[in-house]
């Protein structure tokens, strides 16, 4: 927001909450720095036992189901869940809440089809499962490529949330200032991963999940208390807010997806099927010692995530009622600032500082988890198993993973600078579409179809990835609309939908089937049988030696 725009915005009452957010930037940033300091101490303590690849990638498989469930919730409840969904509900009403429904229902797919079987079959990464009974080099290369692509899209969302949040906290409204914020977040994230590995990152995620759920719960109770603990009164206040130009339409479907309902169908497919293909979520299943603990992890995660999404429903409509859609959209950080602005409205700078610190912790923890996943994709799958063909020490592999962390951090910073202003929930939905298109078909066919072949796996992953990313590049997300990455003055959008899932996901499954049934290569029946026994019983601690 420029200085020239402030008088007109103030005349409309739009600058009210922004002023509240600007009251005490020193307090806001102090709370955040205190959190970083405390968690960094924890990360340093955890790093004392990070020596082997199992320590760096899987935290030594030392976490209980409850602890890992909290960490999964911390990993999954990203900036999209807190900042993006609250903003989407505040601005688009019911259509914004559909993100929450999709994100939560997706865990049933992960619980019933993936969690236990992946834990029984893999070692550190998704590619361990996919290459178990197929040819290792091509499958690992393709799986690493899709992992890096999904991770990149997810990182963009977190970085967009970081820039928007600090823009609001400190009143930073220049591109240079936001770029500096993104760079600082990237630097802290790199330090978390370099020092603590998965064990340190997991404890940060556990602490963050607890703080996020408690903070959101406290704000939810506060909002309901102001309306006599009557949610209907909150909805009435949101409808009657002078800034709400949609009237009671915010209580029904249609504001965002009414013009093109198939766009919502595409989004829903991506959200529901994407979680089971997210590499950083799958990697969390390897941090527990048993398959039973993996199941417990998911059950704990479902409860925690479900409760949190009920909070976002109240917070989103609460922001619409007490702050107003115009104020939210016009503030630094845009739609992603709904939850912090509501905190400022409810409790002033102290609550704003706490909630913003929790939101920042959310971003840091998720970004750290994503970075470890991307590092493992390169160091474990490409460097150790493809380039060195397994002839590498764990110390060398961990060193390469640390180098990769730095490179990924730099790339994430550069990409995050380019997506400032985008809704983070929307960006995450694109990551889900890529995961559901490129990863999920191969995972399910590997686990459940004995006729599946290496050619089918590679075709599915590469074909699903290219289709999803290609359609995103040609969609209104990138060009041709006011909110696109290149703006409306640049227009090469020929694909009408904002999410490619309805096309790219069936393409991924179809290619997996087609290239397998037309492949005359006979994969190892012995390895297929061994994989079936292992995925169902958990028998065997390490992947088999291929003959």
Kinemage of the C-alpha trace (Angstrom):
@kinemage 1
@onewidth
@group {chain A} dominant
@subgroup {mainchain}
@vectorlist {calphas} color= white
{ca unk a 1} P 0.000 0.000 0.000
{ca unk a 2} L 1.531 3.291 -1.032
{ca unk a 3} L 1.416 6.519 0.969
{ca unk a 4} L -0.689 8.140 -1.731
{ca unk a 5} L -3.414 5.530 -1.259
{ca unk a 6} L -3.712 5.921 2.516
{ca unk a 7} L -6.011 8.990 2.618
{ca unk a 8} L -8.658 7.418 0.398
{ca unk a 9} L -8.493 4.130 2.279
{ca unk a 10} L -8.730 5.888 5.628
{ca unk a 11} L -11.787 7.754 4.388
{ca unk a 12} L -13.473 4.412 3.818
{ca unk a 13} L -12.385 3.031 7.193
{ca unk a 14} L -10.198 0.438 5.524
{ca unk a 15} L -6.956 1.353 7.230
{ca unk a 16} L -8.352 0.684 10.744
{ca unk a 17} L -6.968 -2.825 11.264
{ca unk a 18} L -3.715 -2.040 9.470
{ca unk a 19} L -3.081 0.712 12.014
{ca unk a 20} L -3.746 -1.809 14.781
{ca unk a 21} L -1.229 -4.133 13.257
{ca unk a 22} L 1.323 -1.346 13.075
{ca unk a 23} L 0.985 -0.330 16.722
{ca unk a 24} L 3.976 -2.161 18.063
{ca unk a 25} L 6.212 -3.792 15.463
{ca unk a 26} L 9.007 -4.144 18.029
{ca unk a 27} L 6.750 -6.299 20.212
{ca unk a 28} L 5.625 -8.335 17.231
{ca unk a 29} L 9.107 -9.111 16.019
{ca unk a 30} L 10.380 -9.693 19.586
{ca unk a 31} L 7.843 -12.467 20.157
{ca unk a 32} L 8.845 -14.050 16.879
{ca unk a 33} L 12.558 -13.839 17.666
{ca unk a 34} L 11.918 -15.384 21.082
{ca unk a 35} L 10.234 -18.346 19.416
{ca unk a 36} L 13.091 -18.742 16.953
{ca unk a 37} L 15.623 -18.627 19.802
{ca unk a 38} L 13.804 -21.247 21.891
{ca unk a 39} L 13.273 -23.624 18.986
{ca unk a 40} L 16.858 -23.165 17.805
{ca unk a 41} L 18.065 -24.316 21.227
{ca unk a 42} L 15.860 -27.401 20.885
{ca unk a 43} L 17.169 -28.036 17.368
{ca unk a 44} L 20.779 -27.765 18.564
{ca unk a 45} L 20.115 -30.224 21.401
{ca unk a 46} L 18.453 -32.651 18.982
{ca unk a 47} L 21.398 -32.374 16.595
{ca unk a 48} L 23.706 -34.096 19.097
{ca unk a 49} L 22.280 -37.449 18.010
{ca unk a 50} L 22.112 -36.694 14.273
{ca unk a 51} L 24.933 -38.798 12.882
{ca unk a 52} L 23.527 -41.352 10.446
{ca unk a 53} L 21.225 -41.078 7.427
{ca unk a 54} L 18.414 -42.571 9.523
{ca unk a 55} L 18.917 -39.791 12.072
{ca unk a 56} L 18.975 -37.028 9.449
{ca unk a 57} L 16.038 -38.268 7.322
{ca unk a 58} L 13.857 -40.133 9.834
{ca unk a 59} L 14.829 -38.832 13.264
{ca unk a 60} L 16.242 -42.224 14.202
{ca unk a 61} L 12.683 -43.657 13.969
{ca unk a 62} L 12.384 -42.717 17.642
{ca unk a 63} L 9.022 -40.907 17.799
{ca unk a 64} L 5.803 -42.345 19.229
{ca unk a 65} L 2.534 -42.371 17.321
{ca unk a 66} L 1.191 -39.448 19.362
{ca unk a 67} L 4.345 -37.398 18.891
{ca unk a 68} L 4.410 -38.107 15.180
{ca unk a 69} L 0.699 -37.309 14.893
{ca unk a 70} L 1.393 -33.894 16.392
{ca unk a 71} L 4.339 -33.453 14.030
{ca unk a 72} L 2.210 -34.480 11.027
{ca unk a 73} L -0.387 -31.919 12.074
{ca unk a 74} L 2.407 -29.385 12.405
{ca unk a 75} L 3.685 -30.301 8.948
{ca unk a 76} L 0.236 -30.312 7.340
{ca unk a 77} L -1.248 -27.225 9.014
{ca unk a 78} L 0.805 -24.887 6.910
{ca unk a 79} L 0.432 -21.229 6.050
{ca unk a 80} L -2.310 -22.350 3.665
{ca unk a 81} L -4.327 -23.861 6.500
{ca unk a 82} L -4.044 -20.901 8.854
{ca unk a 83} L -3.510 -17.762 6.775
{ca unk a 84} L -4.906 -18.862 3.414
{ca unk a 85} L -8.091 -20.624 4.535
{ca unk a 86} L -9.049 -17.966 7.091
{ca unk a 87} L -8.627 -15.361 4.363
{ca unk a 88} L -10.524 -17.427 1.805
{ca unk a 89} L -13.486 -17.828 4.179
{ca unk a 90} L -13.429 -14.151 5.161
{ca unk a 91} L -13.508 -13.000 1.532
{ca unk a 92} L -15.395 -15.815 -0.264
{ca unk a 93} L -17.442 -17.315 2.557
{ca unk a 94} L -18.610 -20.880 2.053
{ca unk a 95} L -16.416 -21.434 -1.010
{ca unk a 96} L -13.354 -20.708 1.130
{ca unk a 97} L -14.368 -23.366 3.658
{ca unk a 98} L -14.349 -25.969 0.889
{ca unk a 99} L -10.537 -25.931 1.128
{ca unk a 100} L -10.802 -27.152 4.736
{ca unk a 101} L -13.165 -29.952 3.786
{ca unk a 102} L -10.886 -31.140 0.988
{ca unk a 103} L -7.739 -30.983 3.107
{ca unk a 104} L -9.382 -33.004 5.927
{ca unk a 105} L -11.153 -35.674 3.849
{ca unk a 106} L -7.843 -36.323 2.091
{ca unk a 107} L -6.509 -37.954 5.265
{ca unk a 108} L -8.964 -40.831 4.905
{ca unk a 109} L -7.225 -41.762 1.655
{ca unk a 110} L -3.843 -41.550 3.356
{ca unk a 111} L -5.020 -43.600 6.359
{ca unk a 112} L -6.821 -46.365 4.488
{ca unk a 113} L -4.560 -46.829 1.470
{ca unk a 114} L -1.075 -45.503 2.113
{ca unk a 115} L 0.206 -44.874 5.660
{ca unk a 116} L 0.785 -48.384 7.023
{ca unk a 117} L 1.849 -49.923 3.710
{ca unk a 118} L 4.346 -47.150 3.011
{ca unk a 119} L 5.844 -47.485 6.485
{ca unk a 120} L 6.260 -51.250 6.022
{ca unk a 121} L 7.847 -51.015 2.585
{ca unk a 122} L 10.080 -47.955 2.505
{ca unk a 123} L 13.251 -46.809 4.174
{ca unk a 124} L 13.478 -43.027 3.905
{ca unk a 125} L 11.667 -41.718 0.806
{ca unk a 126} L 8.753 -42.324 -1.529
{ca unk a 127} L 11.178 -43.616 -4.166
{ca unk a 128} L 12.150 -46.472 -1.822
{ca unk a 129} L 8.630 -47.870 -2.225
{ca unk a 130} L 8.400 -47.282 -5.959
{ca unk a 131} L 11.786 -48.875 -6.687
{ca unk a 132} L 11.266 -51.851 -4.375
{ca unk a 133} L 10.281 -54.262 -7.153
{ca unk a 134} L 10.948 -52.120 -10.237
{ca unk a 135} L 14.167 -51.035 -11.967
{ca unk a 136} L 15.843 -48.712 -9.545
{ca unk a 137} L 17.608 -46.037 -11.607
{ca unk a 138} L 14.749 -44.822 -13.854
{ca unk a 139} L 12.152 -45.025 -11.087
{ca unk a 140} L 14.284 -43.164 -8.548
{ca unk a 141} L 15.137 -40.454 -11.070
{ca unk a 142} L 11.476 -39.919 -11.968
{ca unk a 143} L 10.335 -40.025 -8.324
{ca unk a 144} L 13.019 -37.515 -7.336
{ca unk a 145} L 11.903 -35.164 -10.097
{ca unk a 146} L 8.252 -35.273 -8.995
{ca unk a 147} L 9.263 -34.868 -5.342
{ca unk a 148} L 11.285 -31.756 -6.133
{ca unk a 149} L 8.422 -30.325 -8.225
{ca unk a 150} L 5.790 -30.828 -5.504
{ca unk a 151} L 8.167 -29.487 -2.874
{ca unk a 152} L 8.874 -26.391 -4.963
{ca unk a 153} L 5.176 -25.505 -5.345
{ca unk a 154} L 4.620 -26.041 -1.622
{ca unk a 155} L 7.636 -23.909 -0.731
{ca unk a 156} L 6.304 -21.086 -2.896
{ca unk a 157} L 3.109 -21.044 -0.846
{ca unk a 158} L 4.951 -20.858 2.468
{ca unk a 159} L 7.225 -18.089 1.244
{ca unk a 160} L 4.227 -16.100 -0.018
{ca unk a 161} L 2.678 -16.429 3.431
{ca unk a 162} L 5.889 -15.283 5.116
{ca unk a 163} L 6.160 -12.174 2.976
{ca unk a 164} L 2.535 -11.211 3.513
{ca unk a 165} L 2.677 -11.763 7.256
{ca unk a 166} L 5.733 -9.623 7.907
{ca unk a 167} L 4.455 -6.976 5.515
{ca unk a 168} L 1.465 -6.653 7.827
{ca unk a 169} L 3.479 -6.837 11.062
{ca unk a 170} L 6.071 -4.235 10.153
{ca unk a 171} L 4.139 -2.196 7.620
{ca unk a 172} L 6.581 -3.236 4.908
{ca unk a 173} L 4.895 -2.364 1.631
{ca unk a 174} L 7.821 -2.314 -0.791
{ca unk a 175} L 8.927 -5.207 -2.950
{ca unk a 176} L 12.460 -4.847 -1.604
{ca unk a 177} L 11.265 -5.109 2.003
{ca unk a 178} L 9.149 -8.194 1.273
{ca unk a 179} L 12.032 -9.791 -0.589
{ca unk a 180} L 14.263 -9.251 2.428
{ca unk a 181} L 11.659 -10.902 4.664
{ca unk a 182} L 11.483 -13.960 2.406
{ca unk a 183} L 15.275 -14.196 2.418
{ca unk a 184} L 15.367 -14.130 6.240
{ca unk a 185} L 12.744 -16.888 6.482
{ca unk a 186} L 14.729 -18.969 4.015
{ca unk a 187} L 17.926 -18.471 6.000
{ca unk a 188} L 16.346 -19.553 9.313
{ca unk a 189} L 14.817 -22.582 7.602
{ca unk a 190} L 18.220 -23.604 6.215
{ca unk a 191} L 19.732 -23.369 9.697
{ca unk a 192} L 16.978 -25.549 11.215
{ca unk a 193} L 17.603 -28.328 8.702
{ca unk a 194} L 21.401 -28.085 8.609
{ca unk a 195} L 21.693 -28.230 12.374
{ca unk a 196} L 18.889 -30.519 13.514
{ca unk a 197} L 17.886 -32.729 10.600
{ca unk a 198} L 14.547 -34.529 10.901
{ca unk a 199} L 14.736 -34.892 14.688
{ca unk a 200} L 15.149 -31.174 15.302
{ca unk a 201} L 12.569 -30.317 12.656
{ca unk a 202} L 10.071 -32.751 14.182
{ca unk a 203} L 10.314 -31.135 17.610
{ca unk a 204} L 9.811 -27.710 16.024
{ca unk a 205} L 6.705 -29.084 14.275
{ca unk a 206} L 5.356 -30.569 17.520
{ca unk a 207} L 5.783 -27.284 19.398
{ca unk a 208} L 4.342 -25.330 16.505
{ca unk a 209} L 1.291 -27.604 16.190
{ca unk a 210} L 0.514 -27.245 19.892
{ca unk a 211} L 0.894 -23.460 19.800
{ca unk a 212} L -1.114 -23.111 16.574
{ca unk a 213} L -4.043 -25.210 17.795
{ca unk a 214} L -4.066 -23.506 21.220
{ca unk a 215} L -3.787 -20.041 19.663
{ca unk a 216} L -6.512 -20.681 17.097
{ca unk a 217} L -8.687 -22.252 19.810
{ca unk a 218} L -8.294 -19.224 22.075
{ca unk a 219} L -9.213 -16.852 19.239
{ca unk a 220} L -12.208 -19.026 18.347
{ca unk a 221} L -13.521 -18.917 21.924
{ca unk a 222} L -12.936 -15.138 21.982
{ca unk a 223} L -14.906 -14.598 18.762
{ca unk a 224} L -17.781 -16.783 19.970
{ca unk a 225} L -17.777 -15.111 23.399
{ca unk a 226} L -18.273 -11.686 21.793
{ca unk a 227} L -21.469 -13.054 20.221
{ca unk a 228} L -22.778 -14.945 23.237
{ca unk a 229} L -21.250 -18.237 22.056
{ca unk a 230} L -23.750 -18.216 19.217
{ca unk a 231} L -22.119 -19.055 15.882
{ca unk a 232} L -25.267 -17.970 14.054
{ca unk a 233} L -24.722 -14.481 15.490
{ca unk a 234} L -21.171 -14.491 14.095
{ca unk a 235} L -22.580 -15.364 10.669
{ca unk a 236} L -25.184 -12.608 10.946
{ca unk a 237} L -22.460 -10.097 11.834
{ca unk a 238} L -20.409 -11.215 8.823
{ca unk a 239} L -23.418 -10.826 6.518
{ca unk a 240} L -24.315 -7.384 7.908
{ca unk a 241} L -20.758 -5.970 7.812
{ca unk a 242} L -20.870 -2.858 5.553
{ca unk a 243} L -17.791 -4.098 3.663
{ca unk a 244} L -19.585 -7.317 2.670
{ca unk a 245} L -20.960 -6.602 -0.787
{ca unk a 246} L -22.106 -10.207 -1.305
{ca unk a 247} L -24.795 -10.176 1.386
{ca unk a 248} L -25.959 -13.571 2.612
{ca unk a 249} L -24.340 -15.171 -0.463
{ca unk a 250} L -21.249 -15.710 1.719
{ca unk a 251} L -23.215 -18.441 3.505
{ca unk a 252} L -23.847 -20.464 0.347
{ca unk a 253} L -21.704 -21.889 -2.481
{ca unk a 254} L -21.038 -19.822 -5.548
{ca unk a 255} L -19.018 -16.666 -4.845
{ca unk a 256} L -15.708 -18.094 -6.037
{ca unk a 257} L -16.749 -21.118 -8.085
{ca unk a 258} L -20.307 -20.240 -9.151
{ca unk a 259} L -19.281 -19.139 -12.642
{ca unk a 260} L -17.306 -22.307 -13.331
{ca unk a 261} L -18.383 -25.171 -11.014
{ca unk a 262} L -16.098 -27.640 -12.769
{ca unk a 263} L -13.166 -25.621 -11.413
{ca unk a 264} L -14.254 -26.602 -7.916
{ca unk a 265} L -14.562 -30.263 -8.935
{ca unk a 266} L -10.992 -30.069 -10.208
{ca unk a 267} L -9.837 -28.437 -6.970
{ca unk a 268} L -11.662 -31.031 -4.850
{ca unk a 269} L -10.033 -33.918 -6.709
{ca unk a 270} L -6.606 -32.387 -6.156
{ca unk a 271} L -7.175 -31.760 -2.453
{ca unk a 272} L -8.708 -35.162 -1.632
{ca unk a 273} L -6.175 -37.229 -3.592
{ca unk a 274} L -3.118 -35.019 -3.185
{ca unk a 275} L -2.292 -35.639 0.483
{ca unk a 276} L -1.509 -39.328 -0.077
{ca unk a 277} L 1.053 -38.273 -2.687
{ca unk a 278} L 2.785 -35.454 -0.784
{ca unk a 279} L 6.413 -36.534 -0.280
{ca unk a 280} L 6.961 -34.529 2.923
{ca unk a 281} L 3.846 -36.077 4.505
{ca unk a 282} L 4.804 -39.592 3.398
{ca unk a 283} L 8.287 -39.117 4.813
{ca unk a 284} L 6.816 -38.578 8.280
{ca unk a 285} L 5.602 -42.193 8.351
{ca unk a 286} L 9.239 -43.351 8.471
{ca unk a 287} L 9.988 -41.541 11.751
{ca unk a 288} L 8.079 -44.117 13.833
{ca unk a 289} L 9.362 -47.605 14.719
{ca unk a 290} L 6.315 -49.690 13.713
{ca unk a 291} L 3.372 -49.782 11.328
{ca unk a 292} L 1.014 -49.601 14.317
{ca unk a 293} L 2.640 -46.317 15.310
{ca unk a 294} L 2.178 -45.074 11.735
{ca unk a 295} L -1.564 -45.777 11.984
{ca unk a 296} L -1.726 -44.070 15.360
{ca unk a 297} L 0.091 -41.081 13.870
{ca unk a 298} L -2.562 -40.621 11.202
{ca unk a 299} L -5.462 -41.033 13.653
{ca unk a 300} L -3.960 -38.391 15.953
{ca unk a 301} L -3.320 -36.138 12.953
{ca unk a 302} L -6.917 -36.474 11.701
{ca unk a 303} L -8.357 -35.453 15.073
{ca unk a 304} L -6.016 -32.506 15.498
{ca unk a 305} L -6.414 -31.297 11.915
{ca unk a 306} L -10.214 -31.717 12.035
{ca unk a 307} L -10.495 -29.667 15.227
{ca unk a 308} L -8.264 -26.977 13.758
{ca unk a 309} L -10.351 -26.674 10.593
{ca unk a 310} L -13.471 -26.140 12.721
{ca unk a 311} L -11.570 -23.260 14.316
{ca unk a 312} L -10.799 -21.768 10.884
{ca unk a 313} L -14.521 -21.725 10.063
{ca unk a 314} L -15.203 -19.510 13.075
{ca unk a 315} L -12.068 -17.410 12.532
{ca unk a 316} L -12.788 -16.853 8.839
{ca unk a 317} L -16.342 -15.639 9.400
{ca unk a 318} L -15.128 -13.818 12.512
{ca unk a 319} L -12.643 -11.889 10.368
{ca unk a 320} L -15.439 -11.081 7.913
{ca unk a 321} L -17.572 -9.819 10.815
{ca unk a 322} L -15.053 -7.867 12.899
{ca unk a 323} L -12.518 -6.776 10.272
{ca unk a 324} L -14.274 -6.846 6.905
{ca unk a 325} L -13.345 -8.220 3.465
{ca unk a 326} L -12.258 -4.860 2.023
{ca unk a 327} L -9.920 -4.167 4.930
{ca unk a 328} L -8.395 -7.621 4.581
{ca unk a 329} L -7.872 -7.437 0.825
{ca unk a 330} L -6.488 -3.879 1.001
{ca unk a 331} L -4.014 -4.520 3.812
{ca unk a 332} L -0.340 -5.431 3.365
{ca unk a 333} L -0.356 -9.185 2.831
{ca unk a 334} L -3.790 -9.114 1.213
{ca unk a 335} L -6.136 -12.052 1.788
{ca unk a 336} L -3.467 -13.890 3.814
{ca unk a 337} L -3.694 -11.255 6.571
{ca unk a 338} L -7.224 -12.126 7.765
{ca unk a 339} L -6.181 -14.104 10.871
{ca unk a 340} L -3.539 -11.596 12.065
{ca unk a 341} L -5.917 -8.671 11.503
{ca unk a 342} L -8.605 -10.465 13.514
{ca unk a 343} L -6.069 -11.008 16.300
{ca unk a 344} L -5.256 -7.280 16.254
{ca unk a 345} L -8.955 -6.439 16.413
{ca unk a 346} L -9.580 -8.801 19.334
{ca unk a 347} L -6.523 -8.407 21.533
{ca unk a 348} L -4.428 -5.573 20.162
{ca unk a 349} L -0.706 -5.799 19.526
{ca unk a 350} L -0.008 -8.503 22.150
{ca unk a 351} L -2.403 -11.055 20.627
{ca unk a 352} L -1.334 -9.966 17.145
{ca unk a 353} L 2.302 -10.547 18.065
{ca unk a 354} L 1.578 -13.998 19.493
{ca unk a 355} L -0.616 -15.166 16.598
{ca unk a 356} L 1.821 -13.791 14.046
{ca unk a 357} L 4.722 -15.542 15.793
{ca unk a 358} L 2.723 -18.796 15.685
{ca unk a 359} L 1.974 -18.225 11.999
{ca unk a 360} L 5.670 -17.603 11.372
{ca unk a 361} L 6.524 -20.751 13.310
{ca unk a 362} L 4.035 -22.564 11.092
{ca unk a 363} L 5.845 -21.387 7.997
{ca unk a 364} L 9.306 -22.191 9.349
{ca unk a 365} L 8.362 -25.696 10.488
{ca unk a 366} L 6.636 -26.626 7.240
{ca unk a 367} L 9.429 -25.182 5.118
{ca unk a 368} L 12.005 -27.120 7.146
{ca unk a 369} L 10.077 -30.359 6.602
{ca unk a 370} L 9.801 -29.672 2.883
{ca unk a 371} L 13.504 -28.926 2.657
{ca unk a 372} L 14.479 -32.215 4.310
{ca unk a 373} L 12.235 -34.067 1.858
{ca unk a 374} L 13.788 -32.355 -1.139
{ca unk a 375} L 17.282 -32.932 0.246
{ca unk a 376} L 16.546 -36.636 0.700
{ca unk a 377} L 15.194 -36.848 -2.846
{ca unk a 378} L 18.527 -35.721 -4.219
{ca unk a 379} L 21.032 -37.074 -1.692
{ca unk a 380} L 19.426 -40.465 -0.998
{ca unk a 381} L 17.673 -41.235 -4.280
{ca unk a 382} L 19.819 -39.567 -6.941
{ca unk a 383} L 23.298 -39.227 -5.424
{ca unk a 384} L 23.496 -42.353 -3.263
{ca unk a 385} L 21.416 -44.853 -5.231
{ca unk a 386} L 21.684 -43.649 -8.832
{ca unk a 387} L 25.011 -41.836 -9.194
{ca unk a 388} L 26.992 -43.845 -6.629
{ca unk a 389} L 24.856 -47.028 -7.001
{ca unk a 390} L 24.759 -47.510 -3.244
{ca unk a 391} L 28.538 -47.327 -2.833
{ca unk a 392} L 28.530 -44.382 -0.464
{ca unk a 393} L 28.877 -44.012 3.280
{ca unk a 394} L 26.074 -42.557 5.368
{ca unk a 395} L 28.365 -39.700 6.369
{ca unk a 396} L 28.919 -38.789 2.711
{ca unk a 397} L 25.194 -39.012 1.971
{ca unk a 398} L 24.281 -36.734 4.884
{ca unk a 399} L 26.933 -34.229 3.782
{ca unk a 400} L 25.423 -34.108 0.284
{ca unk a 401} L 21.978 -33.685 1.851
{ca unk a 402} L 23.232 -30.655 3.766
{ca unk a 403} L 24.690 -29.107 0.596
{ca unk a 404} L 21.378 -29.764 -1.151
{ca unk a 405} L 19.547 -28.004 1.681
{ca unk a 406} L 21.452 -24.788 0.988
{ca unk a 407} L 20.715 -24.956 -2.756
{ca unk a 408} L 17.015 -25.650 -2.165
{ca unk a 409} L 16.837 -22.788 0.307
{ca unk a 410} L 18.244 -20.369 -2.262
{ca unk a 411} L 15.799 -21.584 -4.929
{ca unk a 412} L 12.891 -21.285 -2.478
{ca unk a 413} L 13.872 -17.724 -1.615
{ca unk a 414} L 14.038 -16.760 -5.305
{ca unk a 415} L 10.676 -18.395 -6.062
{ca unk a 416} L 9.033 -16.950 -2.969
{ca unk a 417} L 9.947 -13.429 -4.019
{ca unk a 418} L 8.112 -13.995 -7.299
{ca unk a 419} L 4.748 -15.071 -5.804
{ca unk a 420} L 4.135 -12.319 -3.261
{ca unk a 421} L 0.439 -11.463 -3.039
{ca unk a 422} L -0.857 -14.872 -4.124
{ca unk a 423} L -3.313 -16.690 -1.812
{ca unk a 424} L -1.251 -19.372 -0.084
{ca unk a 425} L -4.142 -21.861 0.099
{ca unk a 426} L -4.480 -21.565 -3.644
{ca unk a 427} L -0.767 -22.155 -4.256
{ca unk a 428} L -0.809 -25.229 -2.013
{ca unk a 429} L -3.751 -26.579 -4.004
{ca unk a 430} L -1.482 -26.559 -7.059
{ca unk a 431} L 1.097 -28.623 -5.142
{ca unk a 432} L -1.666 -31.082 -4.264
{ca unk a 433} L -2.637 -31.352 -7.942
{ca unk a 434} L 0.938 -32.170 -8.956
{ca unk a 435} L 1.236 -34.740 -6.135
{ca unk a 436} L -2.051 -36.420 -7.046
{ca unk a 437} L -1.159 -36.505 -10.745
{ca unk a 438} L 2.501 -37.541 -10.621
{ca unk a 439} L 2.893 -39.507 -7.365
{ca unk a 440} L -0.370 -41.077 -6.236
{ca unk a 441} L -1.033 -43.300 -9.312
{ca unk a 442} L 2.437 -44.807 -9.102
{ca unk a 443} L 2.204 -45.328 -5.337
{ca unk a 444} L -1.156 -47.109 -5.532
{ca unk a 445} L -0.225 -49.268 -8.517
{ca unk a 446} L 3.087 -50.190 -6.870
{ca unk a 447} L 1.308 -51.282 -3.712
{ca unk a 448} L -1.724 -53.028 -5.197
{ca unk a 449} L -1.081 -54.137 -8.824
{ca unk a 450} L 1.376 -56.948 -9.526
{ca unk a 451} L 1.274 -56.279 -13.296
{ca unk a 452} L 2.687 -52.783 -12.819
{ca unk a 453} L 5.982 -52.204 -14.648
{ca unk a 454} L 8.901 -49.814 -14.605
{ca unk a 455} L 7.804 -48.256 -17.879
{ca unk a 456} L 4.323 -47.637 -16.480
{ca unk a 457} L 5.786 -46.014 -13.347
{ca unk a 458} L 8.066 -43.657 -15.255
{ca unk a 459} L 5.367 -42.756 -17.794
{ca unk a 460} L 2.867 -42.040 -15.037
{ca unk a 461} L 5.199 -39.849 -12.990
{ca unk a 462} L 6.670 -37.881 -15.883
{ca unk a 463} L 3.384 -37.700 -17.809
{ca unk a 464} L 1.369 -36.656 -14.758
{ca unk a 465} L 3.984 -34.073 -13.807
{ca unk a 466} L 4.264 -32.562 -17.288
{ca unk a 467} L 0.479 -32.471 -17.713
{ca unk a 468} L -0.139 -30.830 -14.336
{ca unk a 469} L 2.652 -28.260 -14.596
{ca unk a 470} L 1.868 -27.560 -18.261
{ca unk a 471} L -1.805 -26.881 -17.556
{ca unk a 472} L -0.889 -24.671 -14.605
{ca unk a 473} L 1.447 -22.655 -16.855
{ca unk a 474} L -1.382 -22.174 -19.372
{ca unk a 475} L -4.046 -21.368 -16.759
{ca unk a 476} L -5.374 -18.090 -15.307
{ca unk a 477} L -3.107 -18.692 -12.313
{ca unk a 478} L -0.079 -17.583 -14.315
{ca unk a 479} L -1.465 -15.011 -16.757
{ca unk a 480} L -4.566 -13.258 -18.036
{ca unk a 481} L -6.285 -12.263 -14.782
{ca unk a 482} L -5.790 -9.459 -12.213
{ca unk a 483} L -4.601 -11.915 -9.559
{ca unk a 484} L -2.338 -13.989 -11.813
{ca unk a 485} L 1.426 -14.111 -11.367
{ca unk a 486} L 2.077 -12.016 -14.499
{ca unk a 487} L -1.055 -9.866 -14.189
{ca unk a 488} L -3.816 -9.339 -16.720
{ca unk a 489} L -1.621 -7.445 -19.187
{ca unk a 490} L 0.193 -10.679 -20.053
{ca unk a 491} L -2.223 -13.302 -21.325
{ca unk a 492} L -1.321 -16.736 -22.670
{ca unk a 493} L -3.919 -18.630 -20.616
{ca unk a 494} L -5.663 -21.134 -22.884
{ca unk a 495} L -6.654 -23.603 -20.146
{ca unk a 496} L -9.772 -22.189 -18.438
{ca unk a 497} L -9.492 -23.907 -15.027
{ca unk a 498} L -7.395 -22.657 -12.125
{ca unk a 499} L -6.557 -26.173 -10.949
{ca unk a 500} L -5.518 -28.911 -13.411
{ca unk a 501} L -6.539 -31.889 -11.253
{ca unk a 502} L -9.597 -32.976 -13.236
{ca unk a 503} L -7.400 -33.520 -16.313
{ca unk a 504} L -3.938 -34.304 -14.958
{ca unk a 505} L -4.942 -36.878 -12.303
{ca unk a 506} L -6.797 -39.205 -14.734
{ca unk a 507} L -3.872 -38.765 -17.163
{ca unk a 508} L -1.456 -40.019 -14.481
{ca unk a 509} L -3.566 -43.129 -13.783
{ca unk a 510} L -4.200 -43.797 -17.471
{ca unk a 511} L -0.516 -43.598 -18.411
{ca unk a 512} L 0.404 -45.956 -15.564
{ca unk a 513} L -2.105 -48.511 -16.833
{ca unk a 514} L -1.425 -48.063 -20.562
{ca unk a 515} L 2.361 -48.297 -20.426
{ca unk a 516} L 2.184 -51.293 -18.092
{ca unk a 517} L -0.282 -53.432 -20.084
{ca unk a 518} L 1.599 -52.714 -23.330
{ca unk a 519} L 4.977 -53.503 -21.741
{ca unk a 520} L 6.267 -56.990 -22.503
{ca unk a 521} L 8.961 -56.717 -19.831
{ca unk a 522} L 8.376 -59.136 -16.972
{ca unk a 523} L 9.233 -57.659 -13.608
{ca unk a 524} L 10.574 -59.845 -10.793
{ca unk a 525} L 7.750 -61.986 -9.405
{ca unk a 526} L 9.905 -62.802 -6.399
{ca unk a 527} L 10.284 -59.131 -5.482
{ca unk a 528} L 6.577 -58.513 -6.087
{ca unk a 529} L 5.693 -61.339 -3.700
{ca unk a 530} L 8.223 -60.129 -1.156
{ca unk a 531} L 6.839 -56.601 -1.349
{ca unk a 532} L 3.281 -57.865 -0.813
{ca unk a 533} L 4.320 -59.814 2.289
{ca unk a 534} L 6.272 -56.894 3.651
{ca unk a 535} L 3.600 -54.239 3.052
{ca unk a 536} L 0.942 -56.380 4.749
{ca unk a 537} L 3.000 -57.702 7.660
{ca unk a 538} L 5.892 -55.278 8.114
{ca unk a 539} L 8.318 -58.198 7.959
{ca unk a 540} L 11.842 -57.089 7.046
{ca unk a 541} L 13.628 -54.002 8.223
{ca unk a 542} L 15.527 -53.065 5.070
{ca unk a 543} L 14.769 -53.112 1.332
{ca unk a 544} L 15.809 -56.381 -0.335
{ca unk a 545} L 19.023 -56.860 -2.237
{ca unk a 546} L 18.133 -57.185 -5.931
{ca unk a 547} L 19.435 -60.179 -7.852
